Amino acid sequence: MPSTIIRAFDYRPASRELDVLFTTGRRYVYRDVPPQAAEAFRSAFAKGRYFNAKIRGRYPYEEREPAPD
């Protein structure tokens, strides 16, 4: 199901970073995200709901420049 808040995301297991691009165009990188959480996020039917419940506020993050299209 397409998300109304998340445009795209990528997980880098070696660094445990979850890179999330929101539909607003803002991009954040969440650090120290365990592989199980990233896989559950990838598998979630409602990505925005899962993100808000299980990722937002639980992992350190920083805002990054959006990747060029």
C-alpha positions in Angstrom: 0.0 0.0 0.0 1.5 3.4 -0.9 2.1 5.6 2.1 0.7 9.1 2.4 3.8 10.3 4.4 6.7 8.2 3.2 7.9 8.4 -0.4 10.9 6.1 -0.1 13.3 4.5 2.3 16.5 2.5 2.3 18.3 0.5 5.0 22.0 0.0 5.2 22.6 -3.0 7.4 26.4 -2.5 7.7 25.9 0.9 9.3 22.4 0.2 10.7 21.1 3.4 9.1 17.5 3.8 7.9 17.2 6.6 5.3 13.7 7.9 5.0 12.4 10.3 2.4 9.0 11.8 3.3 6.4 13.0 0.8 7.1 16.6 2.0 10.6 16.2 0.4 12.4 16.1 3.8 14.9 13.3 4.3 16.1 11.9 7.6 18.7 9.2 8.5 17.9 7.2 11.6 20.9 5.5 13.2 21.3 2.3 15.2 18.2 0.8 13.7 18.3 -3.0 14.2 17.8 -5.2 11.1 14.6 -6.7 12.6 13.0 -3.2 12.9 14.0 -2.3 9.3 12.6 -5.6 8.0 9.3 -5.1 9.9 9.1 -1.6 8.5 9.7 -2.9 5.0 7.0 -5.6 5.5 4.4 -3.3 7.2 1.2 -2.8 5.3 0.9 0.7 6.6 4.4 2.2 6.5 3.5 5.5 8.0 1.7 3.9 10.9 4.6 1.6 11.6 7.1 4.4 11.3 5.2 6.6 13.8 4.7 3.7 16.3 8.1 2.0 16.1 10.8 4.2 14.6 10.0 7.9 15.2 11.3 9.0 18.6 13.1 5.7 19.3 16.3 6.1 17.3 18.8 9.0 16.9 18.4 10.9 13.7 19.6 13.8 11.6 18.0 15.6 8.7 19.8 15.4 5.4 19.5 17.1 2.1 17.1 15.2 -0.2 18.7 13.0 -2.8 18.6 14.5 -6.3 15.9 13.0 -8.5 
